[in-house]
Amino acid sequence: MNSEFAVLKARHRAERDKYPQKLSLRVHRALSWLQRAERCKDDDGRFMFLWISFNAAYANLFVDKGPTETQRFIDFLNHLVDLDADQRLAKLVWQQYPGAIRVLLDNQYVYQPFWDHLNRPQASIDWQSRFVRAKQFAHKALAEMNTGKVLGIVCGRLYTLRNQLMHGGATWGSSINRNQLRDANRIMIVIVPLIIEIMMDHPDQEWGEICYPVV
């Protein structure tokens, strides 16, 4: 595997003195977890390290009654798309869609209402109809080349997988969730470095307050 970390870290070392301190720390943390993900040999660990890297990039100081975690990263992704004049994220979506993204969107096991139905059958959640509509919504966003919306949908599915792993809802190395983990890693390993790169391209932007500053 080519190391995106090595390229981005060399750039960060060369440019970090020109960055606002908050951005430099945010990029430094995100890169550290990207490096760990690249070195990881198993799918479970790689996905978790990639998600931590993504989280380090977008997370801001928590505020009461603020947006949900999902809305936080959706807003962050839309901001990146607006900044991405070369449409690198759009090209990535189109390159990935025939494979990992399409398969992920067709996978019910990373669709949260499916699990809500299993956990609360008395609530009569019609997850199947919602699942069909969600896929139609994603396909419409793709047809309209709405990159931010597509990425938001994809990361929403990945967030379900993230919760399953981080909250102990899966067994390490289990054969049950291999397909979604492999597809998730194929997407995250290209999206996360690009996110960091776009942030480094725009040090003049306000990226928010760091959750846990160095003190």
Number of C-alpha atoms within 10 A of each C-alpha: 5 7 12 18 20 13 12 19 17 10 13 19 11 10 13 18 10 10 16 14 12 17 23 20 18 25 25 21 17 26 26 16 22 27 18 15 24 17 14 14 9 13 20 21 18 24 26 19 21 26 24 19 27 23 17 22 25 22 20 16 10 12 7 5 6 9 12 9 11 14 13 14 21 21 16 18 22 18 14 20 22 11 15 17 10 9 14 14 22 19 12 15 22 14 12 16 17 10 13 20 22 16 14 23 22 15 14 16 16 25 22 17 18 17 16 15 16 13 10 10 11 8 10 10 16 13 18 13 9 14 19 12 12 16 15 12 15 21 15 14 17 19 10 11 14 15 23 23 21 25 24 20 21 20 21 19 21 25 18 17 23 21 15 14 17 11 8 9 11 15 12 13 12 9 8 10 17 13 14 22 22 18 20 26 21 16 23 20 18 14 19 20 22 18 23 24 17 17 22 20 12 15 18 11 13 10 19 13 14 18 12 9 10 7 3
